[in-house]
Amino acid sequence: MTKPVAVVFAYHNVGVRGLRTLLARGVDVALVVSHQDNPAENIWFESVAALCSEKGIRCITPDDPATEALHQTVAACNPDFIFSFYYRHMLPVTLLTLAKRGAYNLHGSLLPKYRGRVPVNWAVLHGETETGATLHEMAAKPDAGAIIAQTAVPILPDDTAFEVFGKLTVAAEQTLWNALPGLIAGTAPRLQNNLAEGSYFGGRKPEDGRVDWSQSAQNVYNLHRAVAPPYPGAFFDQNGHRFVIGKARLTDQEVRNLPIGLQVIDNTIFGVCGDGRAICISELLLDGKPVSAEQLTKLF
């Protein structure tokens, strides 16, 4: 039997696991389109380019996926499938039509919820208790095509976005692994992706990580979890210094008689919030270095 041919747009851990899954299922990956790593970004994830080098797969990193040159390069591969695994650009419809048997994307949410950018971070920020990975057809709108398969994962109360992303990487692999036989055989289901029942979110800006201590402790804690390292971290300015929360936990300790913001109580650092509750900060960073409760007392 002739192997199905795929062109894959991929980046990040999901890109690596998606590629490995295609290869394990016997798909011929003729070309991978990826991104150049940004030196200003914390590259904590696996490299698609390194995997392609290991497997002898051609990998290119054009700045724009909408050029005629890339269109011709993909067309020359005569792909049965086009896949997108955490590739950061929308693919033009003219490119998608080159895939004779369909173009599919792995998205890090249970569509139609959390369409758009950084869905894991948004889900944690909003206090969701469940998310997942969805394999869906690509369309002109982002994350709007028919759903092929989904796998759910829990978001535990203290999970950070980094921890949830680890679960989603496995869920994405499982989703793709289970769906591929049906895609290859032409028998995969296509379920309605009802956008009216979902939500769309854009990318997050650095300023979105700023802590507002007047909010509830749960909301502040959710922000911390959503952007905790290796993401840039929730930050705030106090007494002329900029602090970043490295590690924290929600606490039931009553702090109603203290001003909101950073406080040291019994040699422990707390962030006092607007509802009279606090988060206990076990790692506070100043200029990238941990600050102890004793050091903080001297600063203030």
Secondary structure as GFF3:
##gff-version 3
##sequence-region A 1 300
A	DSSP	beta_strand	5	10	.	.	.	ID=ss1
A	DSSP	alpha_helix	12	24	.	.	.	ID=ss2
A	DSSP	beta_strand	28	33	.	.	.	ID=ss3
A	DSSP	alpha_helix	48	55	.	.	.	ID=ss4
A	DSSP	beta_strand	59	60	.	.	.	ID=ss5
A	DSSP	alpha_helix	68	76	.	.	.	ID=ss6
A	DSSP	beta_strand	81	85	.	.	.	ID=ss7
A	DSSP	alpha_helix	93	96	.	.	.	ID=ss8
A	DSSP	beta_strand	103	107	.	.	.	ID=ss9
A	DSSP	beta_strand	115	116	.	.	.	ID=ss10
A	DSSP	alpha_helix	119	125	.	.	.	ID=ss11
A	DSSP	beta_strand	130	137	.	.	.	ID=ss12
A	DSSP	beta_strand	147	154	.	.	.	ID=ss13
A	DSSP	alpha_helix	161	185	.	.	.	ID=ss14
A	DSSP	three_ten_helix	195	197	.	.	.	ID=ss15
A	DSSP	beta_strand	200	201	.	.	.	ID=ss16
A	DSSP	three_ten_helix	206	209	.	.	.	ID=ss17
A	DSSP	alpha_helix	217	227	.	.	.	ID=ss18
A	DSSP	beta_strand	235	238	.	.	.	ID=ss19
A	DSSP	beta_strand	241	251	.	.	.	ID=ss20
A	DSSP	beta_strand	261	265	.	.	.	ID=ss21
A	DSSP	beta_strand	268	272	.	.	.	ID=ss22
A	DSSP	beta_strand	278	286	.	.	.	ID=ss23
A	DSSP	beta_strand	289	291	.	.	.	ID=ss24
A	DSSP	alpha_helix	293	299	.	.	.	ID=ss25
###
